Amino acid sequence: MAVAQFRVDSVALAKAIREQGRLPQVMQPLAARCTRETKRVARERTTRRTGRMEAGYRSSTVVGGSGPVVGRIRVENPVAHAAFQEYGTRGPYRIPRSGETWLAFTGRGGRRVVMFGHVMHPGLKAKNIIRDAIRAVAQRRAS
């Protein structure tokens, strides 16, 4: 899960909107738009195999405060392996077989099946999908 917090402290904007008494209501649509855009960018940057991770992104937006606007944009993916893709894993680590089953792979050349009692996984590099999406949207909005 990646969370981006934002703070808008423009005195002129806050004063003008506060006079109307609806500061959070004005910022909520903007924050919601940023959240939807971040989720869209994260989906575009996701490597697609089964589509479960791409479809798994969830988002929420909270805006509040009577002074400066303070809010939180949250984009997360509850799919089990999403955290491994986002943050990476340390390697190498051992993956043992489970129970009586063996780990079976097609050997080089694809002609024969090789079986192992365990494998050594090299680990995964962090892909920073959500964090990079948040940065991309923030840079786009800033320019």
KEBA-759003 format. One record per atom (N, C-alpha, C): atom name; residue number from 1; residue in three letters; z, y, x. Coordinates in steps of 0.1 Angstrom, whole numbers, plus 5000, padded with zeros to 4 digits. Example, Ala and Ser with C-alpha at 12.3 -4.5 7.8 and 13.67 -1.06 7.14 Angstrom:
BEGIN
at->N	i->1	aa->ALA	zz->5078	yy->4943	xx->5132
at->CA	i->1	aa->ALA	zz->5078	yy->4955	xx->5123
at->C	i->1	aa->ALA	zz->5078	yy->4967	xx->5132
at->N	i->2	aa->SER	zz->5071	yy->4978	xx->5128
at->CA	i->2	aa->SER	zz->5071	yy->4989	xx->5137
at->C	i->2	aa->SER	zz->5079	yy->5000	xx->5129
! end
This chain:
BEGIN
at->N	i->1	aa->MET	zz->5000	yy->4988	xx->5008
at->CA	i->1	aa->MET	zz->5000	yy->5000	xx->5000
at->C	i->1	aa->MET	zz->5000	yy->5012	xx->5009
at->N	i->2	aa->ALA	zz->4992	yy->5022	xx->5005
at->CA	i->2	aa->ALA	zz->4992	yy->5035	xx->5013
at->C	i->2	aa->ALA	zz->4995	yy->5046	xx->5003
at->N	i->3	aa->VAL	zz->5003	yy->5055	xx->5007
at->CA	i->3	aa->VAL	zz->5007	yy->5066	xx->4998
at->C	i->3	aa->VAL	zz->5004	yy->5079	xx->5005
at->N	i->4	aa->ALA	zz->4998	yy->5088	xx->4998
at->CA	i->4	aa->ALA	zz->4995	yy->5101	xx->5004
at->C	i->4	aa->ALA	zz->5003	yy->5111	xx->4996
at->N	i->5	aa->GLN	zz->5010	yy->5119	xx->5002
at->CA	i->5	aa->GLN	zz->5018	yy->5130	xx->4995
at->C	i->5	aa->GLN	zz->5011	yy->5143	xx->4998
at->N	i->6	aa->PHE	zz->5011	yy->5152	xx->4988
at->CA	i->6	aa->PHE	zz->5004	yy->5164	xx->4990
at->C	i->6	aa->PHE	zz->5014	yy->5175	xx->4985
at->N	i->7	aa->ARG	zz->5012	yy->5187	xx->4991
at->CA	i->7	aa->ARG	zz->5020	yy->5198	xx->4987
at->C	i->7	aa->ARG	zz->5011	yy->5211	xx->4987
at->N	i->8	aa->VAL	zz->5011	yy->5217	xx->4976
at->CA	i->8	aa->VAL	zz->5003	yy->5230	xx->4974
at->C	i->8	aa->VAL	zz->5013	yy->5241	xx->4973
at->N	i->9	aa->ASP	zz->5013	yy->5250	xx->4983
at->CA	i->9	aa->ASP	zz->5022	yy->5261	xx->4983
at->C	i->9	aa->ASP	zz->5015	yy->5274	xx->4984
at->N	i->10	aa->SER	zz->5006	yy->5276	xx->4975
at->CA	i->10	aa->SER	zz->4999	yy->5289	xx->4975
at->C	i->10	aa->SER	zz->5006	yy->5298	xx->4965
at->N	i->11	aa->VAL	zz->5012	yy->5308	xx->4970
at->CA	i->11	aa->VAL	zz->5020	yy->5317	xx->4962
at->C	i->11	aa->VAL	zz->5012	yy->5323	xx->4950
at->N	i->12	aa->ALA	zz->5000	yy->5328	xx->4953
at->CA	i->12	aa->ALA	zz->4992	yy->5334	xx->4942
at->C	i->12	aa->ALA	zz->4988	yy->5324	xx->4931
at->N	i->13	aa->LEU	zz->4984	yy->5312	xx->4935
at->CA	i->13	aa->LEU	zz->4981	yy->5301	xx->4925
at->C	i->13	aa->LEU	zz->4994	yy->5298	xx->4917
at->N	i->14	aa->ALA	zz->5004	yy->5295	xx->4924
at->CA	i->14	aa->ALA	zz->5017	yy->5291	xx->4917
at->C	i->14	aa->ALA	zz->5022	yy->5302	xx->4908
at->N	i->15	aa->LYS	zz->5021	yy->5315	xx->4912
at->CA	i->15	aa->LYS	zz->5026	yy->5326	xx->4904
at->C	i->15	aa->LYS	zz->5017	yy->5327	xx->4891
at->N	i->16	aa->ALA	zz->5004	yy->5326	xx->4893
at->CA	i->16	aa->ALA	zz->4995	yy->5328	xx->4882
at->C	i->16	aa->ALA	zz->4996	yy->5317	xx->4871
at->N	i->17	aa->ILE	zz->4998	yy->5305	xx->4876
at->CA	i->17	aa->ILE	zz->4999	yy->5293	xx->4867
at->C	i->17	aa->ILE	zz->5013	yy->5293	xx->4861
at->N	i->18	aa->ARG	zz->5023	yy->5296	xx->4869
at->CA	i->18	aa->ARG	zz->5037	yy->5296	xx->4864
at->C	i->18	aa->ARG	zz->5039	yy->5305	xx->4853
at->N	i->19	aa->GLU	zz->5032	yy->5317	xx->4853
at->CA	i->19	aa->GLU	zz->5033	yy->5326	xx->4842
at->C	i->19	aa->GLU	zz->5029	yy->5320	xx->4829
at->N	i->20	aa->GLN	zz->5020	yy->5311	xx->4830
at->CA	i->20	aa->GLN	zz->5015	yy->5304	xx->4818
at->C	i->20	aa->GLN	zz->5024	yy->5292	xx->4815
at->N	i->21	aa->GLY	zz->5033	yy->5289	xx->4824
at->CA	i->21	aa->GLY	zz->5043	yy->5278	xx->4822
at->C	i->21	aa->GLY	zz->5037	yy->5264	xx->4822
at->N	i->22	aa->ARG	zz->5027	yy->5262	xx->4829
at->CA	i->22	aa->ARG	zz->5021	yy->5248	xx->4829
at->C	i->22	aa->ARG	zz->5016	yy->5244	xx->4843
at->N	i->23	aa->LEU	zz->5024	yy->5246	xx->4853
at->CA	i->23	aa->LEU	zz->5020	yy->5243	xx->4867
at->C	i->23	aa->LEU	zz->5016	yy->5228	xx->4869
at->N	i->24	aa->PRO	zz->5025	yy->5219	xx->4865
at->CA	i->24	aa->PRO	zz->5022	yy->5205	xx->4867
at->C	i->24	aa->PRO	zz->5010	yy->5200	xx->4859
at->N	i->25	aa->GLN	zz->5008	yy->5206	xx->4847
at->CA	i->25	aa->GLN	zz->4997	yy->5202	xx->4839
at->C	i->25	aa->GLN	zz->4983	yy->5206	xx->4845
at->N	i->26	aa->VAL	zz->4983	yy->5217	xx->4852
at->CA	i->26	aa->VAL	zz->4971	yy->5221	xx->4859
at->C	i->26	aa->VAL	zz->4968	yy->5212	xx->4871
at->N	i->27	aa->MET	zz->4978	yy->5208	xx->4879
at->CA	i->27	aa->MET	zz->4976	yy->5201	xx->4891
at->C	i->27	aa->MET	zz->4973	yy->5186	xx->4888
at->N	i->28	aa->GLN	zz->4978	yy->5181	xx->4877
at->CA	i->28	aa->GLN	zz->4977	yy->5166	xx->4873
at->C	i->28	aa->GLN	zz->4962	yy->5162	xx->4873
at->N	i->29	aa->PRO	zz->4953	yy->5169	xx->4866
at->CA	i->29	aa->PRO	zz->4939	yy->5165	xx->4867
at->C	i->29	aa->PRO	zz->4933	yy->5165	xx->4881
at->N	i->30	aa->LEU	zz->4936	yy->5175	xx->4889
at->CA	i->30	aa->LEU	zz->4931	yy->5175	xx->4903
at->C	i->30	aa->LEU	zz->4936	yy->5163	xx->4911
at->N	i->31	aa->ALA	zz->4949	yy->5161	xx->4910
at->CA	i->31	aa->ALA	zz->4955	yy->5149	xx->4917
at->C	i->31	aa->ALA	zz->4949	yy->5136	xx->4912
at->N	i->32	aa->ALA	zz->4947	yy->5135	xx->4899
at->CA	i->32	aa->ALA	zz->4941	yy->5123	xx->4893
at->C	i->32	aa->ALA	zz->4927	yy->5121	xx->4898
at->N	i->33	aa->ARG	zz->4919	yy->5132	xx->4899
at->CA	i->33	aa->ARG	zz->4905	yy->5131	xx->4904
at->C	i->33	aa->ARG	zz->4906	yy->5126	xx->4919
at->N	i->34	aa->CYS	zz->4915	yy->5132	xx->4927
at->CA	i->34	aa->CYS	zz->4916	yy->5127	xx->4941
at->C	i->34	aa->CYS	zz->4919	yy->5113	xx->4942
at->N	i->35	aa->THR	zz->4928	yy->5108	xx->4933
at->CA	i->35	aa->THR	zz->4932	yy->5094	xx->4933
at->C	i->35	aa->THR	zz->4921	yy->5085	xx->4930
at->N	i->36	aa->ARG	zz->4913	yy->5088	xx->4919
at->CA	i->36	aa->ARG	zz->4901	yy->5080	xx->4916
at->C	i->36	aa->ARG	zz->4891	yy->5080	xx->4927
at->N	i->37	aa->GLU	zz->4889	yy->5092	xx->4933
at->CA	i->37	aa->GLU	zz->4879	yy->5092	xx->4944
at->C	i->37	aa->GLU	zz->4884	yy->5084	xx->4956
at->N	i->38	aa->THR	zz->4897	yy->5084	xx->4959
at->CA	i->38	aa->THR	zz->4902	yy->5076	xx->4970
at->C	i->38	aa->THR	zz->4900	yy->5061	xx->4967
at->N	i->39	aa->LYS	zz->4903	yy->5057	xx->4955
at->CA	i->39	aa->LYS	zz->4901	yy->5043	xx->4951
at->C	i->39	aa->LYS	zz->4887	yy->5039	xx->4952
at->N	i->40	aa->ARG	zz->4878	yy->5048	xx->4948
at->CA	i->40	aa->ARG	zz->4863	yy->5045	xx->4949
at->C	i->40	aa->ARG	zz->4859	yy->5043	xx->4963
at->N	i->41	aa->VAL	zz->4863	yy->5052	xx->4972
at->CA	i->41	aa->VAL	zz->4860	yy->5052	xx->4986
at->C	i->41	aa->VAL	zz->4865	yy->5039	xx->4992
at->N	i->42	aa->ALA	zz->4878	yy->5035	xx->4989
at->CA	i->42	aa->ALA	zz->4884	yy->5023	xx->4994
at->C	i->42	aa->ALA	zz->4876	yy->5011	xx->4990
at->N	i->43	aa->ARG	zz->4871	yy->5011	xx->4977
at->CA	i->43	aa->ARG	zz->4863	yy->4999	xx->4973
at->C	i->43	aa->ARG	zz->4850	yy->4998	xx->4980
at->N	i->44	aa->GLU	zz->4844	yy->5010	xx->4983
at->CA	i->44	aa->GLU	zz->4831	yy->5010	xx->4990
at->C	i->44	aa->GLU	zz->4833	yy->5005	xx->5005
at->N	i->45	aa->ARG	zz->4845	yy->5007	xx->5011
at->CA	i->45	aa->ARG	zz->4847	yy->5003	xx->5024
at->C	i->45	aa->ARG	zz->4852	yy->4989	xx->5026
at->N	i->46	aa->THR	zz->4855	yy->4982	xx->5014
at->CA	i->46	aa->THR	zz->4860	yy->4969	xx->5015
at->C	i->46	aa->THR	zz->4849	yy->4959	xx->5017
at->N	i->47	aa->THR	zz->4851	yy->4950	xx->5027
at->CA	i->47	aa->THR	zz->4841	yy->4939	xx->5029
at->C	i->47	aa->THR	zz->4842	yy->4930	xx->5018
at->N	i->48	aa->ARG	zz->4830	yy->4927	xx->5012
at->CA	i->48	aa->ARG	zz->4830	yy->4919	xx->5000
at->C	i->48	aa->ARG	zz->4826	yy->4904	xx->5002
at->N	i->49	aa->ARG	zz->4835	yy->4895	xx->4998
at->CA	i->49	aa->ARG	zz->4831	yy->4881	xx->4999
at->C	i->49	aa->ARG	zz->4833	yy->4875	xx->4985
at->N	i->50	aa->THR	zz->4845	yy->4875	xx->4979
at->CA	i->50	aa->THR	zz->4847	yy->4870	xx->4965
at->C	i->50	aa->THR	zz->4848	yy->4881	xx->4955
at->N	i->51	aa->GLY	zz->4851	yy->4894	xx->4959
at->CA	i->51	aa->GLY	zz->4852	yy->4905	xx->4950
at->C	i->51	aa->GLY	zz->4866	yy->4907	xx->4945
at->N	i->52	aa->ARG	zz->4875	yy->4898	xx->4948
at->CA	i->52	aa->ARG	zz->4889	yy->4899	xx->4944
at->C	i->52	aa->ARG	zz->4896	yy->4911	xx->4950
at->N	i->53	aa->MET	zz->4894	yy->4913	xx->4963
at->CA	i->53	aa->MET	zz->4901	yy->4924	xx->4969
at->C	i->53	aa->MET	zz->4895	yy->4938	xx->4965
at->N	i->54	aa->GLU	zz->4882	yy->4938	xx->4963
at->CA	i->54	aa->GLU	zz->4875	yy->4950	xx->4959
at->C	i->54	aa->GLU	zz->4880	yy->4954	xx->4944
at->N	i->55	aa->ALA	zz->4881	yy->4944	xx->4936
at->CA	i->55	aa->ALA	zz->4886	yy->4946	xx->4922
at->C	i->55	aa->ALA	zz->4901	yy->4949	xx->4921
at->N	i->56	aa->GLY	zz->4908	yy->4946	xx->4932
at->CA	i->56	aa->GLY	zz->4923	yy->4946	xx->4931
at->C	i->56	aa->GLY	zz->4929	yy->4960	xx->4933
at->N	i->57	aa->TYR	zz->4922	yy->4970	xx->4936
at->CA	i->57	aa->TYR	zz->4928	yy->4983	xx->4939
at->C	i->57	aa->TYR	zz->4934	yy->4989	xx->4926
at->N	i->58	aa->ARG	zz->4946	yy->4994	xx->4927
at->CA	i->58	aa->ARG	zz->4953	yy->5001	xx->4916
at->C	i->58	aa->ARG	zz->4957	yy->5015	xx->4921
at->N	i->59	aa->SER	zz->4959	yy->5024	xx->4912
at->CA	i->59	aa->SER	zz->4962	yy->5038	xx->4916
at->C	i->59	aa->SER	zz->4971	yy->5044	xx->4906
at->N	i->60	aa->SER	zz->4979	yy->5054	xx->4910
at->CA	i->60	aa->SER	zz->4988	yy->5062	xx->4901
at->C	i->60	aa->SER	zz->4989	yy->5075	xx->4908
at->N	i->61	aa->THR	zz->4992	yy->5085	xx->4899
at->CA	i->61	aa->THR	zz->4994	yy->5099	xx->4904
at->C	i->61	aa->THR	zz->5006	yy->5105	xx->4897
at->N	i->62	aa->VAL	zz->5015	yy->5111	xx->4904
at->CA	i->62	aa->VAL	zz->5026	yy->5118	xx->4899
at->C	i->62	aa->VAL	zz->5027	yy->5132	xx->4904
at->N	i->63	aa->VAL	zz->5028	yy->5142	xx->4895
at->CA	i->63	aa->VAL	zz->5028	yy->5156	xx->4899
at->C	i->63	aa->VAL	zz->5040	yy->5162	xx->4892
at->N	i->64	aa->GLY	zz->5048	yy->5170	xx->4900
at->CA	i->64	aa->GLY	zz->5060	yy->5176	xx->4893
at->C	i->64	aa->GLY	zz->5065	yy->5188	xx->4901
at->N	i->65	aa->GLY	zz->5075	yy->5194	xx->4896
at->CA	i->65	aa->GLY	zz->5081	yy->5206	xx->4903
at->C	i->65	aa->GLY	zz->5078	yy->5218	xx->4896
at->N	i->66	aa->SER	zz->5088	yy->5227	xx->4896
at->CA	i->66	aa->SER	zz->5086	yy->5240	xx->4890
at->C	i->66	aa->SER	zz->5083	yy->5251	xx->4900
at->N	i->67	aa->GLY	zz->5086	yy->5248	xx->4912
at->CA	i->67	aa->GLY	zz->5082	yy->5258	xx->4923
at->C	i->67	aa->GLY	zz->5069	yy->5253	xx->4929
at->N	i->68	aa->PRO	zz->5068	yy->5250	xx->4942
at->CA	i->68	aa->PRO	zz->5056	yy->5245	xx->4948
at->C	i->68	aa->PRO	zz->5053	yy->5232	xx->4942
at->N	i->69	aa->VAL	zz->5040	yy->5229	xx->4940
at->CA	i->69	aa->VAL	zz->5036	yy->5216	xx->4935
at->C	i->69	aa->VAL	zz->5038	yy->5205	xx->4945
at->N	i->70	aa->VAL	zz->5045	yy->5195	xx->4941
at->CA	i->70	aa->VAL	zz->5047	yy->5183	xx->4949
at->C	i->70	aa->VAL	zz->5042	yy->5171	xx->4941
at->N	i->71	aa->GLY	zz->5034	yy->5163	xx->4948
at->CA	i->71	aa->GLY	zz->5029	yy->5151	xx->4941
at->C	i->71	aa->GLY	zz->5027	yy->5139	xx->4950
at->N	i->72	aa->ARG	zz->5024	yy->5128	xx->4944
at->CA	i->72	aa->ARG	zz->5022	yy->5116	xx->4952
at->C	i->72	aa->ARG	zz->5009	yy->5109	xx->4946
at->N	i->73	aa->ILE	zz->5000	yy->5105	xx->4955
at->CA	i->73	aa->ILE	zz->4989	yy->5098	xx->4951
at->C	i->73	aa->ILE	zz->4991	yy->5084	xx->4957
at->N	i->74	aa->ARG	zz->4990	yy->5073	xx->4949
at->CA	i->74	aa->ARG	zz->4993	yy->5060	xx->4954
at->C	i->74	aa->ARG	zz->4981	yy->5051	xx->4951
at->N	i->75	aa->VAL	zz->4976	yy->5045	xx->4961
at->CA	i->75	aa->VAL	zz->4965	yy->5035	xx->4960
at->C	i->75	aa->VAL	zz->4970	yy->5023	xx->4967
at->N	i->76	aa->GLU	zz->4970	yy->5012	xx->4959
at->CA	i->76	aa->GLU	zz->4974	yy->4999	xx->4965
at->C	i->76	aa->GLU	zz->4966	yy->4988	xx->4960
at->N	i->77	aa->ASN	zz->4967	yy->4976	xx->4967
at->CA	i->77	aa->ASN	zz->4960	yy->4964	xx->4963
at->C	i->77	aa->ASN	zz->4969	yy->4953	xx->4963
at->N	i->78	aa->PRO	zz->4973	yy->4947	xx->4952
at->CA	i->78	aa->PRO	zz->4982	yy->4936	xx->4951
at->C	i->78	aa->PRO	zz->4977	yy->4922	xx->4955
at->N	i->79	aa->VAL	zz->4964	yy->4921	xx->4958
at->CA	i->79	aa->VAL	zz->4958	yy->4908	xx->4963
at->C	i->79	aa->VAL	zz->4966	yy->4904	xx->4975
at->N	i->80	aa->ALA	zz->4969	yy->4891	xx->4976
at->CA	i->80	aa->ALA	zz->4978	yy->4886	xx->4986
at->C	i->80	aa->ALA	zz->4973	yy->4890	xx->5000
at->N	i->81	aa->HIS	zz->4961	yy->4889	xx->5004
at->CA	i->81	aa->HIS	zz->4956	yy->4891	xx->5017
at->C	i->81	aa->HIS	zz->4953	yy->4906	xx->5020
at->N	i->82	aa->ALA	zz->4954	yy->4914	xx->5010
at->CA	i->82	aa->ALA	zz->4950	yy->4928	xx->5012
at->C	i->82	aa->ALA	zz->4959	yy->4935	xx->5023
at->N	i->83	aa->ALA	zz->4972	yy->4932	xx->5024
at->CA	i->83	aa->ALA	zz->4980	yy->4938	xx->5034
at->C	i->83	aa->ALA	zz->4976	yy->4934	xx->5048
at->N	i->84	aa->PHE	zz->4972	yy->4921	xx->5049
at->CA	i->84	aa->PHE	zz->4967	yy->4916	xx->5062
at->C	i->84	aa->PHE	zz->4955	yy->4924	xx->5067
at->N	i->85	aa->GLN	zz->4946	yy->4927	xx->5057
at->CA	i->85	aa->GLN	zz->4933	yy->4934	xx->5060
at->C	i->85	aa->GLN	zz->4937	yy->4949	xx->5064
at->N	i->86	aa->GLU	zz->4946	yy->4955	xx->5056
at->CA	i->86	aa->GLU	zz->4949	yy->4969	xx->5058
at->C	i->86	aa->GLU	zz->4957	yy->4971	xx->5072
at->N	i->87	aa->TYR	zz->4967	yy->4963	xx->5074
at->CA	i->87	aa->TYR	zz->4976	yy->4966	xx->5085
at->C	i->87	aa->TYR	zz->4974	yy->4956	xx->5097
at->N	i->88	aa->GLY	zz->4966	yy->4946	xx->5095
at->CA	i->88	aa->GLY	zz->4963	yy->4936	xx->5106
at->C	i->88	aa->GLY	zz->4975	yy->4926	xx->5108
at->N	i->89	aa->THR	zz->4973	yy->4917	xx->5117
at->CA	i->89	aa->THR	zz->4983	yy->4907	xx->5120
at->C	i->89	aa->THR	zz->4984	yy->4905	xx->5135
at->N	i->90	aa->ARG	zz->4996	yy->4901	xx->5139
at->CA	i->90	aa->ARG	zz->4997	yy->4899	xx->5154
at->C	i->90	aa->ARG	zz->4992	yy->4885	xx->5157
at->N	i->91	aa->GLY	zz->4986	yy->4883	xx->5168
at->CA	i->91	aa->GLY	zz->4981	yy->4870	xx->5172
at->C	i->91	aa->GLY	zz->4983	yy->4868	xx->5186
at->N	i->92	aa->PRO	zz->4981	yy->4857	xx->5191
at->CA	i->92	aa->PRO	zz->4977	yy->4845	xx->5184
at->C	i->92	aa->PRO	zz->4989	yy->4838	xx->5177
at->N	i->93	aa->TYR	zz->4986	yy->4831	xx->5166
at->CA	i->93	aa->TYR	zz->4997	yy->4824	xx->5159
at->C	i->93	aa->TYR	zz->4991	yy->4811	xx->5154
at->N	i->94	aa->ARG	zz->5001	yy->4802	xx->5152
at->CA	i->94	aa->ARG	zz->4997	yy->4788	xx->5149
at->C	i->94	aa->ARG	zz->4996	yy->4786	xx->5134
at->N	i->95	aa->ILE	zz->4986	yy->4780	xx->5129
at->CA	i->95	aa->ILE	zz->4985	yy->4777	xx->5115
at->C	i->95	aa->ILE	zz->4985	yy->4761	xx->5114
at->N	i->96	aa->PRO	zz->4996	yy->4755	xx->5109
at->CA	i->96	aa->PRO	zz->4997	yy->4741	xx->5108
at->C	i->96	aa->PRO	zz->4990	yy->4735	xx->5096
at->N	i->97	aa->ARG	zz->4987	yy->4723	xx->5096
at->CA	i->97	aa->ARG	zz->4982	yy->4716	xx->5084
at->C	i->97	aa->ARG	zz->4993	yy->4715	xx->5074
at->N	i->98	aa->SER	zz->4989	yy->4714	xx->5061
at->CA	i->98	aa->SER	zz->5000	yy->4713	xx->5051
at->C	i->98	aa->SER	zz->5000	yy->4698	xx->5046
at->N	i->99	aa->GLY	zz->5012	yy->4693	xx->5047
at->CA	i->99	aa->GLY	zz->5014	yy->4679	xx->5042
at->C	i->99	aa->GLY	zz->5005	yy->4669	xx->5049
at->N	i->100	aa->GLU	zz->4999	yy->4661	xx->5042
at->CA	i->100	aa->GLU	zz->4990	yy->4650	xx->5047
at->C	i->100	aa->GLU	zz->4976	yy->4654	xx->5050
at->N	i->101	aa->THR	zz->4972	yy->4667	xx->5046
at->CA	i->101	aa->THR	zz->4959	yy->4671	xx->5047
at->C	i->101	aa->THR	zz->4956	yy->4676	xx->5062
at->N	i->102	aa->TRP	zz->4944	yy->4675	xx->5066
at->CA	i->102	aa->TRP	zz->4940	yy->4680	xx->5079
at->C	i->102	aa->TRP	zz->4931	yy->4692	xx->5077
at->N	i->103	aa->LEU	zz->4931	yy->4700	xx->5088
at->CA	i->103	aa->LEU	zz->4922	yy->4712	xx->5088
at->C	i->103	aa->LEU	zz->4908	yy->4708	xx->5093
at->N	i->104	aa->ALA	zz->4898	yy->4709	xx->5084
at->CA	i->104	aa->ALA	zz->4885	yy->4704	xx->5088
at->C	i->104	aa->ALA	zz->4875	yy->4715	xx->5088
at->N	i->105	aa->PHE	zz->4866	yy->4715	xx->5098
at->CA	i->105	aa->PHE	zz->4856	yy->4725	xx->5100
at->C	i->105	aa->PHE	zz->4843	yy->4718	xx->5104
at->N	i->106	aa->THR	zz->4832	yy->4725	xx->5102
at->CA	i->106	aa->THR	zz->4819	yy->4720	xx->5106
at->C	i->106	aa->THR	zz->4818	yy->4724	xx->5121
at->N	i->107	aa->GLY	zz->4815	yy->4715	xx->5130
at->CA	i->107	aa->GLY	zz->4814	yy->4717	xx->5144
at->C	i->107	aa->GLY	zz->4802	yy->4726	xx->5148
at->N	i->108	aa->ARG	zz->4801	yy->4730	xx->5160
at->CA	i->108	aa->ARG	zz->4790	yy->4737	xx->5165
at->C	i->108	aa->ARG	zz->4777	yy->4730	xx->5162
at->N	i->109	aa->GLY	zz->4767	yy->4737	xx->5157
at->CA	i->109	aa->GLY	zz->4754	yy->4731	xx->5154
at->C	i->109	aa->GLY	zz->4754	yy->4726	xx->5139
at->N	i->110	aa->GLY	zz->4766	yy->4726	xx->5133
at->CA	i->110	aa->GLY	zz->4767	yy->4722	xx->5119
at->C	i->110	aa->GLY	zz->4764	yy->4707	xx->5116
at->N	i->111	aa->ARG	zz->4765	yy->4699	xx->5126
at->CA	i->111	aa->ARG	zz->4761	yy->4685	xx->5124
at->C	i->111	aa->ARG	zz->4773	yy->4676	xx->5121
at->N	i->112	aa->ARG	zz->4785	yy->4679	xx->5126
at->CA	i->112	aa->ARG	zz->4796	yy->4670	xx->5124
at->C	i->112	aa->ARG	zz->4808	yy->4678	xx->5120
at->N	i->113	aa->VAL	zz->4817	yy->4671	xx->5114
at->CA	i->113	aa->VAL	zz->4830	yy->4677	xx->5109
at->C	i->113	aa->VAL	zz->4841	yy->4674	xx->5120
at->N	i->114	aa->VAL	zz->4848	yy->4684	xx->5124
at->CA	i->114	aa->VAL	zz->4859	yy->4682	xx->5133
at->C	i->114	aa->VAL	zz->4872	yy->4685	xx->5125
at->N	i->115	aa->MET	zz->4883	yy->4677	xx->5129
at->CA	i->115	aa->MET	zz->4895	yy->4678	xx->5122
at->C	i->115	aa->MET	zz->4907	yy->4681	xx->5132
at->N	i->116	aa->PHE	zz->4916	yy->4690	xx->5127
at->CA	i->116	aa->PHE	zz->4927	yy->4694	xx->5136
at->C	i->116	aa->PHE	zz->4940	yy->4693	xx->5128
at->N	i->117	aa->GLY	zz->4951	yy->4691	xx->5135
at->CA	i->117	aa->GLY	zz->4964	yy->4691	xx->5129
at->C	i->117	aa->GLY	zz->4969	yy->4706	xx->5129
at->N	i->118	aa->HIS	zz->4964	yy->4714	xx->5137
at->CA	i->118	aa->HIS	zz->4968	yy->4729	xx->5136
at->C	i->118	aa->HIS	zz->4957	yy->4737	xx->5143
at->N	i->119	aa->VAL	zz->4956	yy->4750	xx->5141
at->CA	i->119	aa->VAL	zz->4947	yy->4759	xx->5148
at->C	i->119	aa->VAL	zz->4955	yy->4771	xx->5152
at->N	i->120	aa->MET	zz->4950	yy->4777	xx->5163
at->CA	i->120	aa->MET	zz->4955	yy->4789	xx->5168
at->C	i->120	aa->MET	zz->4947	yy->4801	xx->5163
at->N	i->121	aa->HIS	zz->4952	yy->4809	xx->5154
at->CA	i->121	aa->HIS	zz->4945	yy->4820	xx->5149
at->C	i->121	aa->HIS	zz->4946	yy->4832	xx->5159
at->N	i->122	aa->PRO	zz->4936	yy->4839	xx->5162
at->CA	i->122	aa->PRO	zz->4937	yy->4851	xx->5171
at->C	i->122	aa->PRO	zz->4943	yy->4863	xx->5166
at->N	i->123	aa->GLY	zz->4945	yy->4864	xx->5153
at->CA	i->123	aa->GLY	zz->4951	yy->4876	xx->5146
at->C	i->123	aa->GLY	zz->4939	yy->4884	xx->5141
at->N	i->124	aa->LEU	zz->4943	yy->4894	xx->5133
at->CA	i->124	aa->LEU	zz->4933	yy->4903	xx->5127
at->C	i->124	aa->LEU	zz->4936	yy->4918	xx->5131
at->N	i->125	aa->LYS	zz->4925	yy->4925	xx->5134
at->CA	i->125	aa->LYS	zz->4927	yy->4939	xx->5136
at->C	i->125	aa->LYS	zz->4929	yy->4947	xx->5123
at->N	i->126	aa->ALA	zz->4937	yy->4957	xx->5123
at->CA	i->126	aa->ALA	zz->4939	yy->4965	xx->5111
at->C	i->126	aa->ALA	zz->4926	yy->4972	xx->5107
at->N	i->127	aa->LYS	zz->4922	yy->4971	xx->5094
at->CA	i->127	aa->LYS	zz->4910	yy->4978	xx->5090
at->C	i->127	aa->LYS	zz->4913	yy->4992	xx->5084
at->N	i->128	aa->ASN	zz->4925	yy->4995	xx->5080
at->CA	i->128	aa->ASN	zz->4929	yy->5008	xx->5075
at->C	i->128	aa->ASN	zz->4920	yy->5013	xx->5064
at->N	i->129	aa->ILE	zz->4917	yy->5004	xx->5055
at->CA	i->129	aa->ILE	zz->4908	yy->5008	xx->5044
at->C	i->129	aa->ILE	zz->4913	yy->5019	xx->5036
at->N	i->130	aa->ILE	zz->4925	yy->5018	xx->5031
at->CA	i->130	aa->ILE	zz->4931	yy->5028	xx->5022
at->C	i->130	aa->ILE	zz->4934	yy->5040	xx->5029
at->N	i->131	aa->ARG	zz->4940	yy->5039	xx->5041
at->CA	i->131	aa->ARG	zz->4943	yy->5051	xx->5049
at->C	i->131	aa->ARG	zz->4931	yy->5059	xx->5053
at->N	i->132	aa->ASP	zz->4920	yy->5052	xx->5056
at->CA	i->132	aa->ASP	zz->4908	yy->5059	xx->5060
at->C	i->132	aa->ASP	zz->4902	yy->5066	xx->5047
at->N	i->133	aa->ALA	zz->4903	yy->5059	xx->5036
at->CA	i->133	aa->ALA	zz->4898	yy->5065	xx->5024
at->C	i->133	aa->ALA	zz->4905	yy->5077	xx->5020
at->N	i->134	aa->ILE	zz->4918	yy->5077	xx->5022
at->CA	i->134	aa->ILE	zz->4926	yy->5089	xx->5019
at->C	i->134	aa->ILE	zz->4922	yy->5101	xx->5028
at->N	i->135	aa->ARG	zz->4920	yy->5098	xx->5041
at->CA	i->135	aa->ARG	zz->4916	yy->5108	xx->5050
at->C	i->135	aa->ARG	zz->4902	yy->5114	xx->5047
at->N	i->136	aa->ALA	zz->4893	yy->5105	xx->5043
at->CA	i->136	aa->ALA	zz->4879	yy->5109	xx->5040
at->C	i->136	aa->ALA	zz->4879	yy->5118	xx->5028
at->N	i->137	aa->VAL	zz->4887	yy->5115	xx->5018
at->CA	i->137	aa->VAL	zz->4887	yy->5123	xx->5006
at->C	i->137	aa->VAL	zz->4894	yy->5136	xx->5009
at->N	i->138	aa->ALA	zz->4905	yy->5136	xx->5017
at->CA	i->138	aa->ALA	zz->4912	yy->5149	xx->5020
at->C	i->138	aa->ALA	zz->4902	yy->5158	xx->5028
at->N	i->139	aa->GLN	zz->4895	yy->5152	xx->5038
at->CA	i->139	aa->GLN	zz->4885	yy->5160	xx->5046
at->C	i->139	aa->GLN	zz->4874	yy->5166	xx->5037
at->N	i->140	aa->ARG	zz->4869	yy->5158	xx->5027
at->CA	i->140	aa->ARG	zz->4859	yy->5162	xx->5018
at->C	i->140	aa->ARG	zz->4864	yy->5174	xx->5010
at->N	i->141	aa->ARG	zz->4876	yy->5173	xx->5005
at->CA	i->141	aa->ARG	zz->4882	yy->5183	xx->4996
at->C	i->141	aa->ARG	zz->4885	yy->5196	xx->5004
at->N	i->142	aa->ALA	zz->4888	yy->5194	xx->5017
at->CA	i->142	aa->ALA	zz->4892	yy->5206	xx->5025
at->C	i->142	aa->ALA	zz->4880	yy->5214	xx->5028
at->N	i->143	aa->SER	zz->4869	yy->5208	xx->5029
at->CA	i->143	aa->SER	zz->4857	yy->5215	xx->5033
at->C	i->143	aa->SER	zz->4849	yy->5221	xx->5022
! end
